[in-house]
Amino acid sequence: MAALLHAYFLHTRAYRETSLLLEVFSAEAGRFSGSWRGGRRNKAGVPQLFQALLLEATGAGELKGVQRVEAAGPALMLAGTSLFSGFYLNELLIRLLPRDEPQHELFVAYADTLGRLGEGGPPEPLLRAFEARLLETLGYGLDYGHDSDRGEDVSPGSHYAFYPDRGFARTIAVAGSYPGAVLLALAAGDFTDAGAAAAAKRIHRLALARLLGSKPLKSRELFLAAQDLK
């Protein structure tokens, strides 16, 4: 009998009459696609997105067989901006994480971020911190405290431009540059200050863009569409 995996569903869709096709993120096996035969007839109900699960997955191909799905906690009732934030996290993981590579620390960060969103925590600093962890996991971590051109530490009194291919470089104080003091706050992992969070949002968007390619994020489009309806 295969060991149970600690997991979350990132995406589900109906397949045939009673089955589900799944995108799964697990602590032990990383991200993988699966088919849950008869999953829509599950007596306990189909587990929701943002719900901690225990499940069994077998097979070595691109589509694993999923069974024995059990809730490991209540489904988080995300709403409003927190809900769109959860969709955004899931889409990033589906688009960027390689398959079948365990990412235990990122899994813990994902679960913690969801929990904080469920508690009503401000989404912006939570999203920025998760993006930073994701970039680091993918091998594109940002060294906020280092001037890549000069090979020296960032100075709090200077301004810096960000280049996705090489990092931060000192520049004059112009639109689009970042104060060194803000970068040092980000280097310390502080995404709570409004100015630092706004800077991190712009920086991370540039860093993620070269990994995501030209295809837009559906979660971002959904959020903007919802804002237009208000």
C-alpha positions in Angstrom: 0.0 0.0 0.0 1.4 3.4 -1.0 2.1 5.9 1.7 -0.4 8.8 2.0 0.7 12.1 0.8 0.1 15.5 2.4 -1.5 17.5 -0.4 -3.7 20.2 -1.8 -5.7 20.2 -5.0 -4.6 23.1 -7.2 -7.2 22.5 -9.9 -10.0 20.0 -10.6 -12.2 19.4 -13.6 -14.8 16.7 -14.4 -13.7 13.7 -16.5 -16.1 11.3 -18.0 -19.2 10.5 -15.9 -17.8 10.2 -12.3 -14.1 11.0 -12.4 -11.9 14.0 -11.9 -8.7 15.2 -13.5 -6.5 16.9 -10.9 -3.5 19.1 -10.5 -2.0 18.2 -7.1 0.7 19.8 -5.0 2.1 17.5 -2.3 4.9 17.7 0.3 6.4 14.4 -0.6 6.0 14.1 -4.4 5.8 17.7 -5.5 3.4 18.8 -8.2 1.7 16.1 -10.4 -1.3 15.5 -12.5 -3.7 12.8 -11.5 -7.0 11.0 -12.3 -9.4 10.2 -9.5 -11.7 7.5 -10.8 -15.1 7.8 -9.3 -14.0 10.9 -7.3 -17.3 12.7 -8.0 -19.1 9.9 -6.2 -17.0 10.3 -3.1 -19.4 9.9 -0.1 -17.8 12.6 1.9 -18.1 15.0 -1.0 -15.4 16.2 -3.4 -12.6 18.0 -1.4 -12.4 21.7 -2.1 -9.4 23.8 -3.2 -7.5 25.2 -0.3 -8.2 22.2 1.8 -5.4 20.1 3.4 -5.7 16.5 2.2 -4.2 13.1 2.7 -4.2 11.0 -0.5 -2.7 8.0 -2.2 -1.3 8.3 -5.7 0.2 5.5 -7.8 1.8 5.1 -11.2 5.0 6.4 -12.8 3.5 8.1 -15.9 2.4 11.7 -16.4 -1.1 11.0 -15.1 -1.0 9.2 -11.7 -4.0 7.3 -10.3 -5.4 9.1 -7.2 -7.4 7.3 -4.5 -8.1 7.2 -0.8 -8.5 11.0 -0.6 -9.2 12.2 2.9 -9.6 15.6 4.4 -6.8 16.6 6.7 -8.5 19.8 7.8 -11.4 22.0 7.0 -11.7 23.8 3.7 -10.7 27.4 4.0 -13.5 29.7 3.1 -11.6 32.3 1.2 -13.6 35.2 -0.2 -13.0 38.4 -2.1 -9.4 39.4 -2.6 -8.2 36.4 -0.5 -10.0 34.0 -2.9 -8.4 35.5 -5.9 -5.1 35.4 -4.1 -5.5 31.7 -3.6 -6.3 31.2 -7.3 -3.2 33.2 -8.1 -1.0 31.0 -5.9 -2.4 27.9 -7.5 -1.9 29.2 -11.0 1.8 30.1 -10.3 2.4 26.6 -9.0 0.8 24.9 -11.9 2.6 27.2 -14.5 6.0 27.2 -12.9 6.7 24.2 -10.7 8.4 21.2 -12.4 6.6 17.9 -12.1 7.5 15.2 -9.6 10.1 17.1 -7.6 9.4 17.3 -3.9 9.4 20.9 -2.6 8.7 20.4 1.1 9.7 23.9 2.2 7.6 25.5 -0.5 4.7 23.3 0.4 4.9 24.5 4.0 5.0 28.1 2.8 2.0 27.5 0.6 0.0 26.0 3.5 1.0 28.8 5.8 0.1 31.4 3.3 -3.4 29.9 2.7 -3.9 29.7 6.5 -3.1 33.4 6.9 -5.3 34.3 4.0 -8.1 32.3 5.7 -7.5 34.3 8.9 -8.1 37.5 7.0 -4.5 38.6 6.8 -3.6 41.4 4.4 -3.0 39.6 1.1 -0.3 41.8 -0.4 2.6 41.0 2.0 1.6 37.4 2.1 1.7 37.1 -1.7 5.0 39.0 -2.0 6.7 36.7 0.6 5.4 33.6 -1.3 6.6 34.9 -4.6 10.0 35.5 -3.2 10.1 31.9 -1.8 8.9 30.5 -5.1 11.6 32.4 -7.1 14.2 31.0 -4.7 12.9 27.5 -5.1 13.1 27.8 -8.9 16.7 29.0 -8.7 15.9 32.6 -9.5 16.1 34.0 -6.0 16.5 37.8 -5.7 19.4 39.2 -3.8 17.8 42.5 -2.7 20.8 43.6 -0.7 23.5 43.3 -3.4 24.5 45.7 -6.2 25.3 43.2 -9.0 27.2 45.8 -11.1 29.5 47.1 -8.4 29.8 43.9 -6.4 28.9 45.7 -3.2 26.1 45.9 -0.6 23.1 48.1 -1.3 23.4 51.5 0.3 20.2 52.7 2.1 20.8 56.3 0.7 21.1 55.3 -2.9 18.6 54.3 -5.6 18.7 51.1 -7.8 17.2 49.8 -11.0 16.2 46.2 -11.3 17.2 44.0 -14.3 15.6 40.5 -14.3 18.7 39.0 -15.9 21.3 40.3 -13.4 19.6 41.9 -10.4 20.0 45.4 -8.9 22.3 48.1 -10.0 22.8 51.7 -8.7 21.2 54.5 -10.6 19.9 58.0 -10.1 16.6 58.6 -8.4 14.2 58.4 -11.3 10.7 56.9 -11.8 11.0 53.1 -11.6 14.1 53.1 -9.4 14.0 51.7 -5.9 15.5 53.3 -2.7 18.2 51.3 -1.1 16.4 51.4 2.2 13.4 49.7 0.7 15.5 47.0 -0.9 17.2 46.3 2.5 13.8 45.9 4.1 13.0 43.3 1.5 16.3 41.6 2.0 15.3 41.3 5.7 12.1 39.6 4.6 9.9 42.6 5.6 7.0 42.8 3.1 4.6 44.5 5.5 5.5 48.1 4.9 3.3 49.5 2.1 6.2 51.0 0.2 8.2 47.8 0.4 5.2 45.7 -0.6 4.5 47.9 -3.6 8.2 47.8 -4.7 8.3 44.0 -4.3 5.1 43.7 -6.4 6.8 45.5 -9.4 10.1 43.6 -9.0 8.5 40.2 -8.7 6.2 40.8 -11.7 9.3 41.5 -13.8 11.1 38.5 -12.4 8.2 36.1 -12.9 7.4 37.5 -16.4 10.4 35.9 -18.0 9.4 32.5 -16.4 5.7 32.7 -17.3 6.2 33.8 -20.9 3.6 35.8 -22.8 0.5 33.8 -21.7 -1.4 36.0 -19.2 -2.4 34.7 -15.8 -6.1 33.8 -15.8 -6.3 34.6 -12.0 -5.2 38.1 -12.6 -7.7 38.5 -15.4 -10.5 37.2 -13.2 -9.6 39.6 -10.4 -9.5 42.6 -12.8 -12.9 41.6 -14.3 -14.4 41.3 -10.8 -13.1 44.8 -9.9 -14.7 46.2 -13.0 -18.1 44.8 -12.0 -18.1 46.7 -8.6 
